[in-house]
Amino acid sequence: MKGDKIILGITQGDINSISYEVIMKALADNRIFDLCTPVVYGSPKVAAYHRKALDLEGFSFNTVRNAEEAVSKKANLINCIDDSARVELGKSTPYAGEASLQALETAARDLAEGKIDAVVTGPINKSNIKSEKFNFNGHTEFFEAHFKSEGVLMLMVNEFMRIGVVTSHVPMSKVNEYIVHNTILNKLRIMNKSLLTDFNIRRPRIAVLGLNPHAGDQGVIGDEEIREIIPAIQSAKEEGILAFGPFPADGFFGAGSFKTYDAILAMYHDQGLVPFKALTTEGAVNFTAGLPVVRTSPAHGTAYDLAGKNQASPDSFRKAIYLACDIFRNRQQYKQISANPLDAADINES
């Protein structure tokens, strides 16, 4: 941080997608500069191409060589790729994958070295970014490996819901392999700690969904709830985590029960993200809980069909910026108030 201003890294994502559009539209709102000093990891050439294609000539980047040169009250940009960059709007190309990886690796390195305080990642294409250097299913797994985390949780956040998943980018045919006691318990630990430290919730209540229809109906429609999920919930309670369930997913969302909990743990990707996105009325954010650093992203993909049409909404990206800044400050506050705790003492009645 420079003074009290957060240095926020932003990765360019896929250069043929809507990523530059939502980045520039979000940073065009000058209120952002009251919260942070943004540093985009990308390309001046690519940025200029998108600015012209979108008729955003009133917006400009301040090009810098590194994060240390970032200027407050401006949208800064570091060149991470070569000048032969070629933009092909709406297309998935090998070069776009290479360019998104170069920006991501540079930002992750600066984040690890403390040159930036947090990062917001632009949307990537999970197919064209795949390479010997990037053998991950997405950003979540990349950051987990890069920062050698013992476990992370993909946490989707909107104005009224936080929902995480036990299995994130896992094929449905393999989901059952991950629905085991220790994995569920670890995700509950990560979620509970994140709610405490990242969201400043003092006694978070967590709802846990079942895997099977009707949460197994007491073993009639599958026994994963009895064998793995309920014991994991009980273990979490023994550790002081306020976990409840398992709840049948359809009734839980249909009856609006999600409104009474601070967060929800779903068993697999679509079980959590389908209702989350269906119920989201404004921009939503993807946050990677469990990392020693702060990383958020907009809750949308590359949207190639909208690229270059000036139709993409920056709401999700803007909220990803806000959330990254909020979580960074919340962690600082939690660290301060939990430092040097008083030793426990026995109080004997006289």
Secondary structure, DSSP 8 states (H G I E B T S, - for coil): -BTTBEEEEEE---TTSSHHHHHHHHHTSTTHHHHEEEEEEE-HHHHHHHHHHTT-TT---EEESSGGG--TTS-EEEE-S-TT----TT---HHHHHHHHHHHHHHHHHHHTTSSSEEEE----TTTT-SSS--SSSHHHHHHHHTT-S--EEEEE-SS-EEEEEESS--GGGHHHH-SHHHHHHHHHHHHHHHHHTS--SS-EEEEE-SSGGGGTTTTT-SHIIIIIHHHHHHHHHTT-EEEEEE-HHHHHHTTGGGGSSEEEEEEHHHHHHHHHHH--S--EEEEET-SSEEEEES----GGGTTTT----HHHHHHHHHHHHHHHHHHHHHHHTSS----------
